[in-house]
């Protein structure tokens, strides 16, 4: 009898600080991305030919110079597509692979050159001659509304209470507007797809996509093939942030189309400039708002319209603008509320998913309204925030009629307010500003409440495949994609924990539609929630078979069989895991399982604006302090303190990294990252030289990040954790609010600063001058 004592715990299980499974490869340059893959002999390269007009009829296209260019094999146009000339994720047939009679934004693909090298294809594409008949174009959301441009999808309205009665009751009413800018994803690895034709109708693609199943369906749709003929493989992406949820489909379709036509492998990878010009971005919004409140600052009524620049087609603008409305309350209860979306068409590239998926824009609008109330009453905005939090009798229903049942924002704010010494620091800032004539400081503490789940209910499902081999090693595959966030590591930790084996026994393999079908995008912060539960389900199926086998073989009850660290205990006997698996294999026990999970409790009726679109909420708060040079508008973030809720963290090290990265990326969106189109409808901020993402030197000088270790998800999520990808992106709203406070100090805080985002130095300087003039004029 083996009576070996169990090891205390496994190495690399859940709730442990485990390194990213590819982290060492990232820093040594050995992580293989698609452009690093060896190319088969005869590989061709594709390059897109883009429109030079924002809105125009195509009169003629002359390809003579293109076809006679060195190394060119051919040109693809819409006429070469055997299936549908469409990659619309909304299935509205409004997103062609190649434009035909008309172009609707500057940079829209019209054709693709196929050549022996990427450089030859790129140079040849530039030699095309296209005659256009220009048409009127609109790039700005307000101009689109004024020109009566259509909506790309039906708008949403959320309403609760009696809006007219609410404003009639309110002693104070403020109206205003705000512009909230868009953002380029600026992933390190650009869009890329590599297609290899197979026998019969088969084709295999290596694609940098967050949504392999949708890319599979779109390639099949364009080629006129069933999904079973198309296999999409994704080992890793070099960043995505939502920019490869739908945008990868066009590149995959072009590569596949060329590969099938020429019967050779084809790769497509645009330059950074063309990538930025031709792919969608975060939606920029205009928010018009009216807020009614009492003399204490308690909000009585809110009426707001969120208008979005959506671009020339729907893409994901419907759910993005919906989610903006879902988060237009942030953490605040509005007794009477009406929120409306306006997803407007413009002659720009179709905007798409971006970390937060409309939620950040909704939340910025909410915080602007809080700021308005605070300045109108001469109060600390934090006091107004706390006064309006959800909580208390009759104050827990959202504008979309979902009860807030897991509210912990009060504790989050209380702890952060104390730990960062907010009150004393605010007093110091006020004292400093009274003495300093040029440098002004600001401080703000803002909350976050972010709903977790896809609002399209059918996407809330996942699959996984687990094999236990006869030597005791374990193979894991699931539908989630790895883009640097650590999903592969977390899901492997879950499987290690289920089998109680060390993490190094788990091998995670590339996501592929050939193993796990019908997967959802790795988006909506749901990667770990969905795929972790699916992988756990697969492991539990195998464990159940193993427990039954052990009980029968040893003549004990199934309750006497347990998985212990790298051992299986059967009654008093302990057997090493690998030895036990060898015995199970010998007894012909099935050691493979396909797991599945679907999120419970959620439902949503869009036409009624009611339901429970979210399984739970993630919370957080941040306090930021800034210094602003009022002569130039330049600023720096002196300090940021964060307390964030991730439930019981699957991997605290990875989660803290996600919080830090999200904060800096969100800070860039709200401060330096500005998208600018010229009068001809051309995007001019299309390279690192003109588009400024944050540098390491832009990070807060003091950066304190802490997880709320006491938090435990009240819902049955994977090991009671919470999502972490998107919620912390909204934490740097405190930076925007702090800059606003610093600007307002030049007018003794008597005039609301009303800073639009991004708060670039130019915009801050103009706000300072405007506030000074207003104060001078009384």
C-alpha distance (Angstrom), angle and dihedral (degrees) to the residues before:
residue distance angle dihedral
X1 . . .
X2 3.79 . .
X3 3.81 109.4 .
X4 3.80 97.5 169.6
X5 3.77 112.8 160.2
X6 3.81 114.9 -114.8
X7 3.79 119.9 -107.1
X8 3.80 110.7 -111.3
X9 3.81 94.5 -114.1
X10 3.77 143.3 -25.5
X11 3.80 124.2 -94.0
X12 3.79 113.5 -108.7
X13 3.78 102.4 11.4
X14 3.79 126.0 147.2
X15 3.80 121.7 -59.6
X16 3.82 89.3 29.6
X17 3.81 129.4 120.7
X18 3.78 97.7 -113.1
X19 3.80 123.3 169.1
X20 3.79 120.9 -113.9
X21 3.80 108.2 -87.0
X22 3.81 90.7 -123.3
X23 3.79 99.2 30.0
X24 3.79 94.3 107.9
X25 3.80 89.6 48.9
X26 3.80 92.1 50.7
X27 3.78 93.4 55.7
X28 3.81 95.1 42.4
X29 3.79 95.9 44.6
X30 3.79 94.7 -118.9
X31 3.82 98.0 114.2
X32 3.79 105.3 110.3
X33 3.79 117.4 -131.1
X34 3.79 125.4 -178.2
X35 3.80 94.5 -92.6
X36 3.84 88.7 53.4
X37 3.81 93.6 58.1
X38 3.80 116.6 109.2
X39 3.80 109.2 -104.1
X40 3.81 119.0 -128.7
X41 3.78 116.2 -119.2
X42 3.77 110.3 -81.9
X43 3.79 96.6 25.4
X44 3.80 112.9 167.7
X45 3.78 128.0 -154.0
X46 3.78 129.5 -137.6
X47 3.78 128.9 -153.3
X48 3.78 128.4 -175.5
X49 3.78 124.6 -120.6
X50 3.79 107.1 -143.3
X51 3.78 133.5 -156.0
X52 3.79 118.2 -98.6
X53 3.81 92.8 -156.8
X54 3.80 133.9 66.9
X55 3.80 95.2 -142.2
X56 3.77 124.4 0.4
X57 3.77 147.3 128.9
X58 3.80 113.3 -107.9
X59 3.80 107.1 -124.8
X60 3.80 98.8 178.0
X61 3.79 142.4 -18.4
X62 3.80 121.3 -149.2
X63 3.81 113.3 -161.2
X64 3.82 97.2 172.7
X65 3.80 95.0 106.8
X66 3.79 90.8 43.5
X67 3.77 95.7 51.8
X68 3.81 92.8 45.8
X69 3.81 93.0 50.1
X70 3.83 117.4 112.1
X71 3.80 115.8 -84.4
X72 3.80 96.4 6.2
X73 3.80 114.2 144.6
X74 3.79 97.9 179.0
X75 3.79 150.1 -47.8
X76 3.78 127.2 -105.1
X77 3.81 122.7 -148.7
X78 3.79 134.6 163.6
X79 3.81 87.8 -82.1
X80 3.82 89.3 68.4
X81 3.81 94.2 58.1
X82 3.84 111.4 105.0
X83 3.81 93.8 -169.6
X84 3.79 129.9 30.7
X85 3.79 123.1 -29.6
X86 3.80 91.3 -136.9
X87 3.81 139.9 95.4
X88 3.80 98.2 175.4
X89 3.81 110.6 151.2
X90 3.80 87.7 -157.8
X91 3.84 89.1 55.5
X92 3.79 90.8 -128.3
X93 3.82 94.9 128.5
X94 3.79 89.6 -124.3
X95 3.81 100.5 115.9
X96 3.83 110.4 70.9
X97 3.77 123.2 -167.7
X98 3.80 88.1 -137.5
X99 3.81 126.2 17.5
X100 3.79 114.4 -123.1
X101 3.82 120.8 -178.9
X102 3.79 97.7 2.0
X103 3.80 140.4 26.3
X104 3.80 119.6 -147.2
X105 3.81 104.0 -171.5
X106 3.77 138.5 25.3
X107 3.79 105.7 -97.3
X108 3.80 97.9 28.5
X109 3.85 111.2 149.7
X110 3.81 114.0 -109.0
X111 3.82 100.9 167.4
X112 3.79 143.4 -13.2
X113 3.78 128.2 -127.6
X114 3.80 117.5 -141.9
X115 3.79 114.6 -155.8
X116 3.79 144.1 155.0
X117 3.82 92.3 -97.6
X118 3.75 137.0 20.9
X119 3.80 93.0 -118.3
X120 3.80 92.5 51.6
X121 3.82 90.7 49.2
X122 3.81 91.8 48.5
X123 3.80 93.8 49.7
X124 3.79 92.9 45.5
X125 3.82 92.4 51.0
X126 3.79 89.6 58.1
X127 3.82 92.0 57.5
X128 3.81 96.2 65.5
X129 3.82 119.3 118.4
X130 3.79 115.7 -141.8
X131 3.79 126.7 177.5
X132 3.81 115.3 -152.5
X133 3.78 137.1 -173.1
X134 3.79 104.2 -145.5
X135 3.79 120.1 -131.2
X136 3.81 129.2 -167.1
X137 3.78 112.1 -80.8
X138 3.79 136.5 -164.0
X139 3.79 125.8 -160.8
X140 3.82 102.5 167.3
X141 3.79 123.3 79.8
X142 3.81 95.6 -135.3
X143 3.79 91.4 46.3
X144 3.80 88.3 51.1
X145 3.80 90.9 53.5
X146 3.81 91.1 47.0
X147 3.81 91.0 49.2
X148 3.80 89.6 51.0
X149 3.79 92.7 -118.3
X150 3.80 112.6 177.7
X151 3.78 127.5 -104.4
X152 3.82 113.8 -107.5
X153 3.82 91.2 -140.5
X154 3.78 136.8 6.2
X155 3.81 111.8 -74.1
X156 3.79 124.6 -118.5
X157 3.79 127.9 -127.6
X158 3.79 124.0 -163.7
X159 3.77 115.7 -169.4
X160 3.77 136.6 169.5
X161 3.80 131.9 164.1
X162 3.81 124.9 4.6
X163 3.79 108.9 -53.1
X164 3.82 96.5 -167.0
X165 3.80 92.7 47.6
X166 3.79 90.6 48.1
X167 3.79 93.3 55.8
X168 3.79 91.2 43.0
X169 3.81 89.1 56.4
X170 3.81 94.8 46.2
X171 3.82 115.6 98.5
X172 3.79 91.6 -156.5
X173 3.80 130.8 38.4
X174 3.79 127.3 -174.6
X175 3.78 127.1 -175.3
X176 3.78 126.9 -167.6
X177 3.77 147.9 136.8
X178 3.77 137.8 -127.2
X179 3.77 137.5 -166.9
X180 3.78 117.4 -142.6
X181 3.80 115.9 -166.7
X182 3.77 130.4 -133.6
X183 3.80 127.2 -121.0
X184 3.78 138.6 -141.4
X185 3.80 115.4 -128.0
X186 3.80 92.7 -132.7
X187 3.79 92.9 -168.1
X188 3.82 112.1 -175.5
X189 3.80 92.2 -126.9
X190 3.78 108.9 53.1
X191 3.76 127.2 -145.3
X192 3.79 111.8 -58.0
X193 3.77 139.3 161.7
X194 3.79 132.0 179.5
X195 3.82 118.8 -163.1
X196 3.80 126.6 -165.3
X197 3.81 118.3 -172.2
X198 3.80 118.1 -135.2
X199 3.75 134.7 -166.6
X200 3.80 121.5 -62.2
X201 3.81 108.7 -6.6
X202 3.80 96.5 -26.9
X203 3.77 125.2 124.2
X204 3.79 132.1 174.6
X205 3.78 123.5 -155.4
X206 3.77 134.3 -168.7
X207 3.77 102.6 -154.4
X208 3.78 135.4 175.2
X209 3.79 92.9 -132.1
X210 3.79 135.8 139.5
X211 3.79 90.7 -154.3
X212 3.81 110.8 48.1
X213 3.81 94.7 171.4
X214 3.79 93.7 52.8
X215 3.80 90.5 46.3
X216 3.81 87.5 50.8
X217 3.80 91.3 51.4
X218 3.81 93.5 45.8
X219 3.80 93.7 49.6
X220 3.80 88.9 49.1
X221 3.79 90.5 48.5
X222 3.81 93.0 51.5
X223 3.81 93.9 44.6
X224 3.80 94.5 40.9
X225 3.82 91.2 -119.3
X226 3.80 133.2 132.9
X227 3.79 116.6 -109.6
X228 3.81 91.8 -109.1
X229 3.81 89.1 69.1
X230 3.81 93.4 56.3
X231 3.80 124.2 70.4
X232 3.81 121.4 -172.7
X233 3.81 120.0 -162.8
X234 3.81 125.2 -167.3
X235 3.80 120.8 175.8
X236 3.78 96.3 165.9
X237 3.78 142.9 -28.6
X238 3.76 126.7 -139.6
X239 3.78 91.8 -127.8
X240 3.78 129.8 -44.6
X241 3.85 113.2 174.9
X242 3.81 90.9 -173.0
X243 3.79 94.0 -49.0
X244 3.79 91.9 106.6
X245 3.80 97.9 45.1
X246 3.82 94.8 92.1
X247 3.80 104.1 -9.9
X248 3.81 93.6 73.9
X249 3.80 91.1 63.7
X250 3.79 96.4 77.5
X251 3.81 93.8 50.7
X252 3.80 92.0 47.3
X253 3.80 90.9 48.8
X254 3.82 93.0 50.8
X255 3.81 92.9 47.9
X256 3.80 91.5 47.4
X257 3.79 93.1 46.3
X258 3.80 91.6 52.8
X259 3.80 93.2 43.6
X260 3.79 92.2 53.6
X261 3.80 93.6 44.6
X262 3.81 96.9 48.3
X263 3.82 97.9 28.8
X264 3.80 90.7 -131.2
X265 3.78 134.6 106.7
X266 3.82 111.8 -88.8
X267 3.79 130.8 -163.7
X268 3.79 127.4 -167.8
X269 3.81 125.1 -167.9
X270 3.82 121.5 156.6
X271 3.79 125.3 -148.2
X272 3.80 115.2 -99.6
X273 3.82 90.8 -105.5
X274 3.79 93.7 53.3
X275 3.80 91.1 41.4
X276 3.81 90.1 57.0
X277 3.81 93.6 43.5
X278 3.81 97.5 46.9
X279 3.82 102.6 39.0
X280 3.80 131.0 74.0
X281 3.78 126.4 -105.0
X282 3.79 142.2 -165.6
X283 3.79 110.4 -55.0
X284 3.76 115.8 -106.5
X285 3.79 114.4 -141.3
X286 3.75 141.6 -157.1
X287 3.81 111.9 -150.7
X288 3.78 120.9 -162.3
X289 3.79 111.1 -170.6
X290 3.76 143.5 178.6
X291 3.80 120.1 -169.4
X292 3.78 129.4 -175.3
X293 3.83 122.3 -161.0
X294 3.78 143.6 162.1
X295 3.79 128.1 -112.0
X296 3.81 92.0 -88.9
X297 3.77 91.8 55.0
X298 3.79 98.1 -105.2
X299 3.79 109.1 147.9
X300 3.81 115.9 -121.9
X301 3.80 102.5 175.8
X302 3.81 141.2 4.4
X303 3.79 128.4 -165.9
X304 3.80 115.8 178.3
X305 3.79 139.6 163.3
X306 3.81 118.6 -155.2
X307 3.81 109.8 -159.6
X308 3.80 117.0 -171.8
X309 3.79 134.6 -162.6
X310 3.79 98.3 -129.1
X311 3.78 102.5 170.9
X312 3.78 129.2 -132.6
X313 3.83 98.2 -41.5
X314 3.78 139.2 30.6
X315 3.82 99.9 -108.6
X316 3.84 102.4 153.0
X317 3.80 96.4 -31.6
X318 3.80 93.0 117.0
X319 3.81 97.2 60.1
X320 3.83 91.6 34.9
X321 3.79 93.3 56.9
X322 3.80 89.7 41.8
X323 3.79 90.8 55.5
X324 3.79 90.3 48.4
X325 3.79 87.9 61.3
X326 3.81 91.3 44.7
X327 3.81 88.0 60.3
X328 3.79 99.8 38.0
X329 3.82 86.5 100.2
X330 3.83 95.7 50.4
X331 3.82 102.4 178.0
X332 3.81 96.1 -24.2
X333 3.77 133.1 105.9
X334 3.79 115.5 -135.9
X335 3.83 110.2 -165.0
X336 3.81 91.8 -159.7
X337 3.76 118.3 23.0
X338 3.79 143.6 164.5
X339 3.79 120.3 -178.5
X340 3.80 123.3 179.5
X341 3.79 133.8 -177.1
X342 3.80 128.7 -145.8
X343 3.81 110.0 -167.0
X344 3.81 97.9 -170.2
X345 3.76 128.5 -164.9
X346 3.81 116.5 -125.1
X347 3.80 135.2 173.1
X348 3.78 92.8 -104.2
X349 3.79 134.0 97.6
X350 3.79 110.2 -69.3
X351 3.77 109.6 -94.4
X352 3.75 117.9 -130.5
X353 3.78 147.3 175.1
X354 3.79 119.2 -29.4
X355 3.79 129.1 169.7
X356 3.80 105.1 -65.6
X357 3.82 93.0 22.8
X358 3.82 97.8 -132.8
X359 3.79 94.2 -35.4
X360 3.81 93.9 103.0
X361 3.79 92.3 53.8
X362 3.79 90.9 49.1
X363 3.78 91.0 49.3
X364 3.82 94.8 48.3
X365 3.79 87.8 55.2
X366 3.81 90.2 51.7
X367 3.79 91.9 51.5
X368 3.80 91.1 48.6
X369 3.80 88.7 57.7
X370 3.81 91.0 49.9
X371 3.81 88.6 50.4
X372 3.81 90.5 51.5
X373 3.81 91.6 53.5
X374 3.81 92.6 47.4
X375 3.81 95.0 50.3
X376 3.80 92.2 44.3
X377 3.81 89.9 56.1
X378 3.81 98.3 33.9
X379 3.80 92.9 -120.0
X380 3.79 137.1 135.5
X381 3.83 106.1 -90.2
X382 3.80 89.1 -135.1
X383 3.81 89.9 62.7
X384 3.80 89.7 52.8
X385 3.79 90.5 48.5
X386 3.80 94.0 52.3
X387 3.80 92.4 44.9
X388 3.81 90.9 57.0
X389 3.81 100.7 42.9
X390 3.77 119.4 128.0
X391 3.79 111.3 -97.4
X392 3.76 140.3 92.4
X393 3.77 133.0 62.7
X394 3.79 111.8 -28.3
X395 3.80 93.8 -4.3
X396 3.80 103.0 100.5
X397 3.80 105.7 81.5
X398 3.81 120.2 104.0
X399 3.82 123.8 -142.1
X400 3.82 87.3 -100.3
X401 3.83 90.8 52.9
X402 3.80 98.4 -109.6
X403 3.81 113.0 137.3
X404 3.80 115.7 -125.6
X405 3.80 99.6 -128.8
X406 3.79 103.0 161.1
X407 3.81 100.3 50.9
X408 3.81 112.6 162.7
X409 3.79 99.1 147.8
X410 3.81 92.3 108.9
X411 3.79 92.4 59.9
X412 3.81 92.2 42.5
X413 3.81 91.8 53.7
X414 3.80 94.1 42.6
X415 3.80 92.9 52.6
X416 3.79 95.3 44.5
X417 3.79 93.1 44.6
X418 3.81 88.8 55.8
X419 3.81 98.6 39.6
X420 3.81 94.6 49.7
X421 3.82 92.7 42.2
X422 3.78 90.8 -126.7
X423 3.81 99.8 172.1
X424 3.80 95.1 51.3
X425 3.79 92.9 43.8
X426 3.80 92.5 49.4
X427 3.81 89.3 52.5
X428 3.81 88.9 50.6
X429 3.81 91.1 50.0
X430 3.80 91.7 51.3
X431 3.80 90.8 48.7
X432 3.81 92.0 47.8
X433 3.80 92.5 50.7
X434 3.80 91.8 52.5
X435 3.80 89.6 59.7
X436 3.79 104.1 32.9
X437 3.79 116.3 80.4
X438 3.80 100.4 -173.2
X439 3.78 111.2 19.8
X440 3.79 112.4 58.8
X441 3.75 126.2 -173.8
X442 3.77 132.6 -150.2
X443 3.79 136.4 -171.3
X444 3.79 131.1 -169.0
X445 3.80 137.7 172.8
X446 3.80 115.2 -156.9
X447 3.81 133.8 178.3
X448 3.81 133.7 -137.5
X449 3.80 130.8 -150.5
X450 3.80 112.4 174.9
X451 3.79 126.9 -179.2
X452 3.80 117.9 -131.1
X453 3.81 123.3 -145.2
X454 3.77 137.6 60.9
X455 3.78 106.9 -82.3
X456 3.82 87.4 -141.3
X457 3.79 96.2 77.0
X458 3.81 96.8 -150.7
X459 3.81 91.4 63.6
X460 3.79 91.2 64.1
X461 3.79 95.2 91.6
X462 3.78 135.9 89.4
X463 3.78 142.5 -175.9
X464 3.80 134.9 -151.6
X465 3.78 138.1 -175.9
X466 3.79 123.0 -146.5
X467 3.82 126.1 -175.5
X468 3.78 123.6 -174.9
X469 3.80 108.0 -159.7
X470 3.78 123.8 -146.6
X471 3.81 91.9 -103.8
X472 3.81 90.9 58.1
X473 3.80 96.6 -105.0
X474 3.80 116.3 132.1
X475 3.79 130.8 -138.3
X476 3.82 118.1 -155.7
X477 3.78 128.2 -169.6
X478 3.78 127.9 166.8
X479 3.78 141.1 163.4
X480 3.80 96.6 -102.4
X481 3.79 120.5 102.1
X482 3.79 127.1 -136.7
X483 3.79 114.9 -130.8
X484 3.78 99.0 160.1
X485 3.79 97.2 -73.2
X486 3.82 94.9 107.3
X487 3.81 99.6 -112.2
X488 3.80 93.3 140.1
X489 3.80 89.8 53.1
X490 3.79 95.0 49.0
X491 3.79 95.6 47.5
X492 3.82 90.4 46.9
X493 3.81 88.4 52.5
X494 3.80 89.0 53.9
X495 3.81 92.0 52.8
X496 3.81 91.4 45.5
X497 3.78 88.5 52.1
X498 3.80 92.7 49.0
X499 3.81 93.1 53.1
X500 3.82 93.0 32.3
X501 3.80 92.3 -128.8
X502 3.80 130.3 133.2
X503 3.78 115.3 -86.7
X504 3.80 93.1 -117.6
X505 3.81 88.3 68.6
X506 3.84 89.5 67.1
X507 3.82 121.0 83.6
X508 3.81 115.2 -166.6
X509 3.79 112.7 -158.0
X510 3.79 131.6 -158.4
X511 3.76 117.2 -71.6
X512 3.77 108.8 -104.6
X513 3.78 135.8 172.0
X514 3.81 87.0 -138.9
X515 3.82 91.4 70.9
X516 3.81 106.8 29.2
X517 3.82 115.1 28.7
X518 3.80 134.1 -159.3
X519 3.77 95.5 19.3
X520 3.78 126.4 172.4
X521 3.77 124.1 -123.2
X522 3.77 117.3 -84.6
X523 3.78 90.2 -113.6
X524 3.80 142.8 99.0
X525 3.83 87.7 64.5
X526 3.80 86.6 -81.5
X527 3.81 101.1 117.9
X528 3.79 97.8 104.8
X529 3.79 94.8 33.4
X530 3.79 94.5 55.2
X531 3.79 104.5 30.3
X532 3.78 94.4 37.7
X533 3.78 90.9 56.0
X534 3.81 92.5 44.9
X535 3.81 91.4 50.9
X536 3.79 90.9 47.1
X537 3.80 89.2 51.4
X538 3.80 91.5 53.2
X539 3.80 91.6 48.7
X540 3.80 91.2 48.2
X541 3.80 91.0 53.8
X542 3.80 90.6 54.6
X543 3.80 92.0 43.9
X544 3.80 91.0 52.7
X545 3.81 90.3 55.7
X546 3.79 91.0 46.3
X547 3.80 92.9 49.2
X548 3.81 91.4 50.5
X549 3.81 90.1 48.5
X550 3.81 93.4 49.0
X551 3.81 93.4 47.0
X552 3.78 92.6 50.1
X553 3.80 95.1 43.9
X554 3.79 94.8 48.5
X555 3.78 98.4 33.9
X556 3.79 96.2 -121.3
X557 3.78 134.9 124.2
X558 3.79 117.5 -89.1
X559 3.81 87.1 -118.8
X560 3.81 87.6 64.1
X561 3.82 91.3 61.5
X562 3.80 117.1 85.7
X563 3.79 138.0 165.9
X564 3.79 108.4 -126.6
X565 3.82 128.4 176.5
X566 3.83 104.1 -51.6
X567 3.80 89.3 -27.2
X568 3.76 139.7 85.6
X569 3.81 114.8 -139.5
X570 3.79 115.2 -149.6
X571 3.77 108.5 -178.5
X572 3.80 105.1 -52.7
X573 3.82 93.5 -20.8
X574 3.79 124.8 94.0
X575 3.80 120.5 -159.6
X576 3.82 124.6 -171.6
X577 3.80 109.8 -106.8
X578 3.82 95.3 -118.4
X579 3.83 92.0 49.9
X580 3.78 91.1 49.0
X581 3.81 91.9 50.5
X582 3.81 89.9 51.2
X583 3.81 88.7 54.7
X584 3.81 91.2 48.8
X585 3.78 91.8 49.9
X586 3.80 89.6 50.6
X587 3.79 88.4 53.6
X588 3.82 90.6 51.6
X589 3.78 96.3 -113.6
X590 3.79 113.2 166.3
X591 3.80 106.6 -111.2
X592 3.78 99.2 -174.4
X593 3.78 132.6 75.6
X594 3.80 141.0 174.0
X595 3.77 110.3 -137.5
X596 3.77 127.8 -155.3
X597 3.79 138.0 -171.1
X598 3.79 136.1 -179.6
X599 3.78 123.6 -172.7
X600 3.81 111.5 -110.9
X601 3.81 131.1 -140.0
X602 3.81 98.4 23.0
X603 3.81 125.3 124.0
X604 3.78 135.1 150.5
X605 3.80 134.7 -167.9
X606 3.79 105.9 -165.5
X607 3.79 96.3 -174.8
X608 3.81 90.2 57.6
X609 3.82 95.8 36.2
X610 3.79 90.4 -130.7
X611 3.76 138.3 113.5
X612 3.76 144.6 72.5
X613 3.79 104.3 -70.0
X614 3.82 93.2 164.4
X615 3.80 130.0 62.0
X616 3.79 91.7 -156.1
X617 3.80 143.0 -26.8
X618 3.79 131.0 -107.2
X619 3.78 117.3 -146.9
X620 3.77 137.4 -160.1
X621 3.76 145.0 149.5
X622 3.77 137.9 -152.8
X623 3.78 136.2 -165.7
X624 3.80 116.8 -154.9
X625 3.78 130.8 -174.8
X626 3.81 122.4 -164.6
X627 3.79 140.9 -179.2
X628 3.81 119.2 -142.7
X629 3.80 127.7 -164.4
X630 3.80 102.2 -141.9
X631 3.82 92.2 -162.2
X632 3.80 93.8 60.7
X633 3.80 106.4 14.4
X634 3.80 90.6 -122.9
X635 3.77 118.1 139.7
X636 3.76 144.5 175.4
X637 3.78 132.8 -150.8
X638 3.78 104.7 -120.3
X639 3.78 98.3 -176.0
X640 3.79 141.9 -2.6
X641 3.80 126.7 -170.2
X642 3.79 119.2 -169.4
X643 3.79 134.1 -172.5
X644 3.78 111.0 -177.2
X645 3.78 134.3 -176.6
X646 3.80 118.0 -134.9
X647 3.78 96.5 153.6
X648 3.78 110.0 -126.8
X649 3.77 99.6 -13.0
X650 3.80 118.2 -124.0
X651 3.79 89.4 -155.0
X652 3.83 116.6 3.9
X653 3.81 94.1 -166.3
X654 3.80 92.7 55.7
X655 3.79 92.2 42.4
X656 3.79 93.5 52.5
X657 3.80 88.2 49.7
X658 3.80 89.6 53.0
X659 3.82 91.5 49.9
X660 3.81 92.7 48.8
X661 3.79 93.5 46.6
X662 3.79 93.9 45.4
X663 3.79 91.6 50.7
X664 3.81 93.3 52.5
X665 3.81 92.8 44.0
X666 3.80 91.5 48.1
X667 3.78 90.2 46.9
X668 3.80 88.7 55.1
X669 3.80 91.0 51.7
X670 3.81 91.6 52.5
X671 3.80 98.3 41.7
X672 3.82 120.8 21.2
X673 3.81 110.9 8.4
X674 3.79 106.6 94.2
X675 3.80 126.5 171.0
X676 3.80 113.5 -153.4
X677 3.80 130.9 -175.1
X678 3.80 121.7 -167.4
X679 3.80 127.6 -136.1
X680 3.80 90.9 -85.9
X681 3.80 91.7 56.7
X682 3.80 94.7 -106.3
X683 3.80 120.1 143.5
X684 3.79 104.2 -125.0
X685 3.81 98.3 -178.2
X686 3.78 95.3 70.8
X687 3.80 104.9 127.7
X688 3.81 140.4 40.8
X689 3.80 88.0 -95.4
X690 3.80 92.3 65.2
X691 3.80 104.1 21.0
X692 3.80 114.5 65.4
X693 3.77 119.1 -152.7
X694 3.83 116.6 -179.6
X695 3.79 117.7 -80.9
X696 3.78 125.0 -147.2
X697 3.80 86.3 -100.7
X698 3.82 90.2 59.7
X699 3.80 94.0 62.4
X700 3.81 117.8 108.2
X701 3.80 110.2 -77.8
X702 3.80 88.3 -131.9
X703 3.80 112.2 31.7
X704 3.82 117.6 -177.4
X705 3.79 115.1 179.2
X706 3.77 123.5 178.0
X707 3.79 134.4 169.3
X708 3.80 120.3 -134.7
X709 3.80 93.0 -112.8
X710 3.80 92.4 -175.1
X711 3.81 93.1 60.8
X712 3.80 119.2 109.1
X713 3.78 121.9 179.8
X714 3.78 107.6 -115.6
X715 3.80 89.3 -151.0
X716 3.79 122.4 75.1
X717 3.78 98.4 -101.5
X718 3.79 124.4 150.3
X719 3.81 103.8 -55.9
X720 3.84 88.9 -23.9
X721 3.81 92.0 -71.2
X722 3.79 126.9 144.1
X723 3.77 133.1 -137.9
X724 3.80 117.2 -89.1
X725 3.81 108.3 176.7
X726 3.79 101.3 87.9
X727 3.84 111.3 13.0
X728 3.84 96.5 74.7
X729 3.80 90.9 52.5
X730 3.81 87.7 80.9
X731 3.81 95.3 52.4
X732 3.84 93.7 89.9
X733 3.79 90.6 65.0
X734 3.81 79.3 96.0
X735 3.83 87.9 66.5
X736 3.81 91.7 56.0
X737 3.80 90.5 46.4
X738 3.81 92.0 48.5
X739 3.80 91.4 51.1
X740 3.79 88.0 49.7
X741 3.80 90.5 53.8
X742 3.79 92.0 50.2
X743 3.81 90.7 50.7
X744 3.81 91.9 46.8
X745 3.80 90.7 55.1
X746 3.82 90.7 76.1
X747 3.82 87.3 67.3
X748 3.82 94.5 41.1
X749 3.83 90.4 -104.0
X750 3.81 90.2 -73.9
X751 3.82 95.6 118.4
X752 3.81 124.5 54.9
X753 3.82 107.7 -115.3
X754 3.82 95.0 -142.0
X755 3.79 95.4 -164.1
X756 3.78 115.7 -174.0
X757 3.79 119.8 -141.4
X758 2.92 133.6 -77.5
X759 3.80 90.1 45.8
X760 3.79 94.6 -151.8
X761 3.81 117.2 179.4
X762 3.82 88.6 -103.6
X763 3.79 91.6 53.0
X764 3.81 92.0 45.8
X765 3.81 91.2 50.3
X766 3.80 91.8 50.0
X767 3.81 90.1 49.2
X768 3.81 91.2 50.5
X769 3.81 91.3 51.0
X770 3.80 91.8 46.2
X771 3.81 91.6 50.6
X772 3.81 91.9 47.7
X773 3.79 91.4 51.9
X774 3.78 91.9 47.2
X775 3.82 91.7 49.7
X776 3.80 91.2 48.0
X777 3.79 92.2 50.1
X778 3.78 90.6 50.4
